[in-house]
Amino acid sequence: MSESTMNVESTVIDGSFYQPLESTRLIRSSNWSPNDTTIRSSKTIPCVTKSEQQLYKLYAQALADSEVTHDWSSWVEMMTINCQKCCSEAEISHPIAFRTGRQSQLSRNIRMLQIERDSWLLWNRARDTLNNTRQDLPEVIPGSSDRLIVEHHLLNNPQLRMAKAVQGWLQTTKLDERYQTDLKMAMTKLEPKRIYWEKTCHFLKSSYNANIPNPYITCLDFDAAHKQKRRLCDTDEQEENDLLQIVFSLLRVGEYSKAKNLCKSTGYHWLAALLNANELYHDENYYCSEANDIVYPVEGNQKRIQWIESMFELCMDMRLKLYERAIYGLLCGRIEALIPVCKTYADYLWAYTSCYIEQEIHHILVYAHQNELNDVDKHRVLSNDELGNHQLKMTTIFDEILAECPAHIRDEALLPFNQIEKYLILANYDRLFDSILSFLHTNESNGSLLRFSTHICLFLYEQNHSENFNQKNFIEILTTYIGHLIELEFKDLVCYYISKLPLNNQSTLMATFLDTLSNRQDKEHYLKQGFTYKIDIDTSLLKLAANQQREQTFDKNNTDEIISTNLKNLNENDHKQLEALKLLTTFLSTQTLDALRFANRICRYFLNDAKYEGIRIALSYFPHDIDIHTIEANNRQQSEDDLREFKAFGAYIAAIEAIQRWSEMHQKQQQQQDNTSSVVRDDQAYLPIVIKACYGVFDYAQGWLVDSTNIHQSLPDNESRQIEMSILRHKCIPMLACNLFRIFDLIKEDQETFRLIVFLSDNRKQQLYSLFSKETLNSVLSLTEHAAERCLDRQQQTDDTTAISYFL
């Protein structure tokens, strides 16, 4: 990307990131695109700039826009621009961070942003390797243009094209503000002059006139020092060293024109001519029309093949200065001359890539002009052994760097971003995914690395480069990024990225995301957003409900006989289960059997813990008149037992509430000590309601918490469900009966006591007494004995045999 392009301002779109929920499912139209988002409740990330936080949103926006336009090249360019803009804003804030004591951490964050930006620059330059787009080039007229020969070859050689992209990228990323400043400062030391070795020339002139012995060279040939084995004046020696180092630094960033101009301005015209000799020969006059009267100058070096041979020899002449040999090595593609001046991994990669390009160009031209060479020259030029040059291949460059470089360079080469860039350059996307996963598993959370690698994987996946991918790896990478967004509380971005997962993975992650939200309002908000992105909300809610299930022990041995009036409080997990049920009843596309079954499951748990308030809330989420006809028609037969179980909980809660209400009335009237014998007592008047509610459980159709069909046998949780219902029958019916017996005992309703004992022992009513434990039966018999004693006492006093006759 050019420098001017990098300064383009990205467009900020205002609005909401999600579309509003309509009454029916929305169909994403061809011009659909999510707008900008306000990150809801995003927590402050320590030592991370606001611009970096904004970058998460800009990445999502650019990806969404590309889905509409299908212009993926623009997407890569926009990602690069966004990251560049974020870097610039972060660097501006650097002095502020220094004053606030956050210099070290922020510097690391800015460095990671710069590496992320550089990686996007690489992908932006190299993306043309993903297609086979050809440019229209004129056919090469023999003897007219080496440049066109190379350009034609470049179109059909993706490795060479990638190498050119990598070289340009390494030159661009090297030329940062600090590098430019250092170059300018170094260049200020070089004074413009018409001739090089000015001090030495001045001494020669003086010594000639004064007959002084001369220890320096006596001619101005550029290789005079080697031929005469004499030295230069110390000042000239230092200036030449400085110039060669600056020239190499300019070549390192691709500034060939500036390097030639610098050589000319300091009198080193021979070095400028040497740099100019590296240009490819081209004569534009061959390609002009006959009517064109303009004569164009010939460009480049027509004898470049022979010139390269001279450079091969010069760059390995150890008598030459270090940077002089490096310049020659760069021009002819000899890596051995460049390695000594490489200081970083990027320098090594640039050196190897540049040498590979020069070697390829040389071979292209040699084979193109081999018919023009005589046999001796052809053998000499085509013989690699004669040239003694190490032949490079783009596919092995990275292995050679690791084999030849020092330990600190090797460590740098194995850093996460450098490894990811390596596989992008080699187009080895399977290894790319593997390396990303290995870094995610072994390294601390790195927002820049995760952000870049996730979007690269999304790009490749969207561009149908996934045929050789392990989809499991792609899912894990994207899932990790979504988890990262959840951790940072960038909630408004989560549903969008969940929608990029394969369909069978979306619901699981959506359920996990909903489980992290603290209140139902947030859950409803993001369910609507997920609905907009066509996530399967029904399945997500069912998985959310399944995630809320808790392990609980249903103990069959129950010693409680009295229903406590002290309500047990619901804990956090209980509220989560109720929230999940509320969402099921609110957002499921139809009133399905699944919501009813989940309600029954949590009601069994609540009843086992005597958390009656939880059951009341669960019951309130369904219509009070719910019946088999209000559930899906296809499931009516299957839902019969589930509906019976659901209504059984309602019957039990009604009985519990009636007993608790009666208890409150009785206690209140017990506290009033005045004589009310002539007035009907409230507890006496309310007793028929209590009796009716309790008998609604005892006389429940076909048995309370008993299935009437076998439809659940095929369900995976049928066995545990049957066990739980059996335990609850053994706990709840005896407890309810004991409470009713005690009520009768308190108000001396002996006839009702006998009627209840007869009902519990009736074979036609499933012999409910068989559910009672030995201790509970003893308690019931004791209360019945009290009733019998009272009846006998009344018979003796009044000759009333009604109650005894009923019992008998």
Residue pairs with C-beta under 8 A, 6 or more apart in sequence:
1 77
1 80
1 121
1 124
1 125
1 172
5 77
5 81
6 80
6 81
6 84
8 81
9 81
9 85
10 58
10 78
10 81
10 82
10 85
12 36
13 35
13 36
13 61
14 35
14 36
15 35
15 36
16 35
16 36
16 37
16 38
17 34
17 35
17 36
17 37
17 38
17 57
17 60
17 492
17 493
17 496
17 529
18 34
18 37
18 492
18 495
18 528
18 529
18 532
18 533
19 26
19 32
19 34
19 532
20 528
20 532
21 528
21 531
21 532
25 531
25 534
26 531
26 532
26 534
28 534
30 68
31 68
32 68
33 64
33 65
33 67
33 68
34 60
34 61
34 64
34 496
35 61
36 57
36 61
37 57
37 60
37 492
37 493
38 492
39 53
39 56
39 57
39 489
39 490
39 491
39 492
39 493
40 489
40 491
40 492
41 489
41 491
42 53
42 488
42 489
42 490
42 491
43 488
43 489
45 52
45 53
45 488
46 105
47 97
47 102
47 105
47 106
47 109
48 109
48 447
49 86
49 89
49 90
49 93
49 106
49 109
51 85
51 86
51 89
51 90
51 93
52 86
52 90
52 109
52 113
52 447
53 488
53 490
54 86
55 82
55 83
55 86
55 451
56 451
56 485
56 488
56 490
56 493
57 490
57 493
58 82
58 86
59 79
59 82
59 451
59 455
60 493
60 496
60 497
62 75
62 78
62 79
62 82
63 75
63 455
63 458
64 496
65 75
65 78
66 72
66 74
66 75
66 462
67 462
72 127
72 459
72 462
72 463
73 127
75 459
76 120
76 123
76 124
76 127
76 459
77 124
79 120
79 124
79 455
80 117
80 120
80 121
80 123
80 124
83 113
83 116
83 117
83 120
84 117
86 113
86 117
87 110
87 113
87 114
87 117
90 106
90 109
90 110
90 113
91 110
93 106
94 103
94 106
94 107
94 110
97 103
97 106
112 446
112 447
112 448
112 449
113 448
115 417
115 448
116 417
116 448
116 449
116 451
116 452
118 169
118 173
119 417
119 420
119 421
119 424
119 452
120 452
121 169
121 172
121 173
122 165
122 166
122 169
122 421
122 424
122 425
123 424
123 456
125 165
125 166
125 168
125 169
126 162
126 165
126 166
126 169
126 424
126 425
128 161
128 165
129 158
129 161
129 162
129 165
129 427
130 463
130 465
134 155
135 155
137 148
137 151
137 152
137 155
138 148
138 287
140 148
140 149
140 152
141 286
141 287
144 282
144 283
144 286
144 287
145 280
145 281
145 282
145 283
145 286
145 287
146 280
146 281
146 282
146 300
146 302
146 304
146 365
146 368
147 280
147 281
147 282
147 299
147 300
148 282
149 364
149 365
149 368
150 280
150 361
150 364
150 365
153 160
153 364
154 160
154 161
154 164
155 161
157 360
159 394
159 395
160 357
160 360
160 394
162 394
162 425
162 427
163 353
163 356
163 357
163 360
163 394
164 357
166 349
166 353
166 425
167 254
167 350
167 353
167 354
167 357
168 254
170 346
170 349
170 350
170 353
171 252
171 253
171 254
171 350
172 253
172 254
173 346
174 252
174 253
174 346
174 350
175 253
175 254
175 255
179 249
179 253
183 246
183 249
183 250
186 242
186 245
186 246
186 249
187 246
187 262
189 242
190 239
190 242
190 243
190 246
190 262
190 266
191 266
192 265
192 266
193 266
193 267
194 267
195 201
195 220
195 267
196 220
196 222
196 236
196 240
196 266
196 267
196 268
197 217
197 220
197 232
197 233
197 236
197 240
198 236
198 267
199 233
199 235
199 236
200 216
200 217
200 232
200 233
200 236
201 220
203 214
203 216
203 233
204 214
204 216
204 218
206 212
207 213
207 214
215 230
215 231
216 230
216 231
216 232
216 233
217 224
217 225
217 228
217 230
217 231
217 232
218 224
218 228
218 230
219 228
221 227
222 270
222 271
224 230
225 231
225 232
226 317
226 319
226 320
231 237
232 240
239 266
240 321
241 321
241 323
243 262
243 263
243 266
243 268
243 271
244 321
244 323
244 324
244 327
245 323
246 262
247 259
247 262
247 263
247 271
247 275
247 323
247 327
248 323
248 326
248 327
248 330
248 341
250 256
250 258
250 259
250 262
251 259
251 275
251 327
251 330
252 347
252 350
256 275
256 278
259 275
260 272
260 275
260 276
261 272
263 269
263 271
263 272
263 275
264 272
274 327
274 331
275 327
275 331
276 301
277 301
277 304
277 307
277 331
278 301
278 304
278 331
279 299
279 300
279 301
280 299
280 300
280 301
280 304
280 361
281 298
281 299
281 300
281 301
281 302
281 304
282 298
282 299
282 300
283 296
283 298
283 299
284 296
284 299
285 295
285 296
285 298
288 294
288 296
301 307
304 365
305 362
305 365
305 366
305 369
305 373
305 381
308 331
308 332
308 333
308 362
309 380
309 381
309 387
311 328
311 329
311 331
311 332
311 334
312 332
312 334
312 387
312 388
312 389
314 320
314 325
314 328
315 325
315 326
315 328
315 329
315 331
315 332
315 334
315 336
315 337
316 325
316 334
316 336
316 337
316 388
317 325
318 325
320 328
322 340
322 341
323 341
325 337
326 337
326 338
326 340
326 341
328 334
328 337
329 335
329 336
329 337
329 338
329 355
330 337
330 338
330 351
330 354
330 355
330 358
331 358
332 358
332 362
332 389
333 354
333 355
333 356
333 357
333 358
333 359
333 361
333 362
333 389
333 392
334 355
334 389
334 390
335 351
335 352
335 355
335 390
335 392
336 390
338 351
338 354
338 355
339 348
339 351
339 404
341 347
342 348
342 351
342 405
342 409
344 409
344 412
345 401
345 405
345 409
345 412
345 413
345 418
348 401
348 405
348 409
348 413
349 397
349 398
349 401
352 392
352 397
352 400
352 401
353 394
353 397
355 392
356 392
356 393
356 394
356 397
359 389
359 391
359 392
366 381
366 382
370 378
370 382
373 381
379 386
380 386
384 391
392 400
394 426
395 426
398 413
398 422
398 426
401 409
401 413
402 410
402 413
405 413
412 418
413 419
416 435
416 439
416 443
416 446
416 449
417 449
417 452
419 435
419 439
420 432
420 435
420 436
420 439
420 449
420 452
420 453
420 456
423 429
423 431
423 432
423 435
424 432
424 456
429 460
429 465
429 468
429 469
430 468
430 469
430 470
432 456
432 457
433 457
433 469
433 470
433 473
433 474
433 477
434 473
436 453
436 457
436 473
436 477
437 473
437 476
437 477
439 449
439 453
440 450
440 476
440 477
440 480
443 449
445 484
445 487
447 484
450 480
450 481
450 484
451 481
453 477
454 477
454 478
454 480
454 481
457 474
457 477
457 478
458 478
458 500
460 466
460 469
461 469
461 474
466 474
471 502
475 501
475 502
475 505
478 497
478 500
478 501
479 501
479 505
479 509
481 497
482 494
482 497
482 498
482 509
482 513
485 491
485 493
485 494
485 497
486 494
486 513
486 516
491 517
491 522
491 526
492 529
494 513
494 526
495 510
495 513
495 526
495 529
495 530
495 532
495 533
495 535
496 533
498 506
498 509
498 510
498 513
498 530
498 533
498 535
499 506
499 530
499 533
499 534
499 535
501 509
503 536
506 535
506 536
506 540
507 535
507 536
507 539
507 540
507 542
507 543
508 543
510 530
510 535
510 536
510 537
510 540
510 543
510 544
511 540
511 541
511 543
511 544
511 546
511 547
512 547
513 526
514 523
514 526
514 527
514 540
514 541
514 544
514 583
515 544
515 547
515 548
515 576
517 523
517 526
520 579
520 582
520 583
523 579
523 583
524 583
524 586
524 587
527 537
527 540
527 541
527 583
527 587
530 537
530 540
531 537
531 587
537 587
537 588
537 589
538 587
538 588
538 589
538 592
541 580
541 583
541 584
541 587
541 588
542 584
542 594
542 598
544 580
544 583
545 577
545 580
545 581
545 584
545 594
545 598
548 573
548 576
548 577
548 580
548 602
549 577
549 601
550 573
550 577
550 605
552 605
552 608
552 609
554 608
554 723
554 724
554 727
554 728
555 727
556 726
556 727
556 730
556 731
557 773
558 730
558 731
558 734
558 735
558 773
559 775
560 610
560 731
560 735
561 734
561 735
561 738
561 739
561 776
561 779
562 735
562 738
562 739
562 742
563 656
563 659
563 660
563 735
563 736
563 739
564 610
565 660
565 663
565 664
567 611
567 612
567 613
568 609
568 610
568 611
568 612
568 613
570 578
570 611
570 613
570 614
574 606
574 611
574 614
577 602
577 605
577 614
578 602
578 614
578 617
578 618
580 598
581 595
581 598
581 599
581 602
581 618
581 621
582 621
584 594
584 595
584 598
585 591
585 595
585 621
585 622
588 594
588 595
590 632
591 630
591 631
591 632
592 631
592 632
592 635
593 631
593 632
593 635
593 638
593 639
593 642
596 622
596 631
596 639
596 642
596 643
596 646
597 642
599 618
599 619
599 621
599 622
599 646
600 642
600 645
600 646
600 649
601 721
602 614
602 618
603 614
603 615
603 618
603 619
603 646
603 649
604 721
604 724
604 725
604 728
606 612
606 614
606 615
606 618
607 615
607 649
607 652
607 728
607 732
608 724
608 727
608 728
608 731
612 653
612 656
615 649
615 652
615 653
616 653
618 649
619 646
619 649
619 650
619 653
622 646
623 630
626 643
626 646
627 643
628 636
628 639
628 640
628 643
629 636
631 639
631 643
632 639
637 709
637 711
638 711
640 708
640 709
640 711
641 707
641 708
641 709
641 711
641 712
644 701
644 702
644 707
644 708
645 705
645 707
645 725
648 697
648 700
648 704
648 705
651 693
651 696
651 697
651 700
651 704
652 697
652 704
652 732
652 736
654 693
654 696
655 690
655 693
655 694
655 696
655 697
655 736
656 736
657 693
658 686
658 689
658 690
658 693
658 694
659 690
659 693
659 694
659 736
659 739
659 740
659 743
661 686
661 690
662 683
662 686
662 687
662 690
662 743
665 682
665 683
665 686
666 683
666 746
666 747
668 682
669 676
669 681
669 682
669 683
683 747
684 747
687 743
687 747
687 749
690 740
690 743
691 740
691 752
694 736
694 737
694 740
695 759
697 704
697 732
697 733
697 736
698 704
698 733
698 736
698 737
698 759
698 760
698 765
698 768
699 759
699 765
702 708
703 729
703 766
704 729
704 732
704 733
705 725
705 726
705 728
705 729
706 725
706 729
706 766
707 722
712 718
712 721
712 722
715 721
729 771
730 771
730 773
733 768
733 771
734 771
734 772
734 773
734 776
737 756
737 760
737 768
737 772
737 780
738 776
738 779
738 780
740 756
741 753
741 756
741 779
741 780
741 783
741 784
742 783
743 749
744 750
744 752
744 753
744 756
744 783
744 787
745 753
745 783
745 786
745 787
748 787
748 790
750 787
750 788
750 790
750 791
750 803
751 802
751 803
751 806
753 783
753 784
753 787
754 784
754 787
754 803
754 806
754 807
755 806
757 780
757 784
757 807
758 807
759 765
759 768
760 767
760 768
760 769
761 767
761 769
769 777
769 780
772 780
787 803
788 804
788 807
791 803
791 804
791 807
792 804
794 800
794 803
795 801
795 804
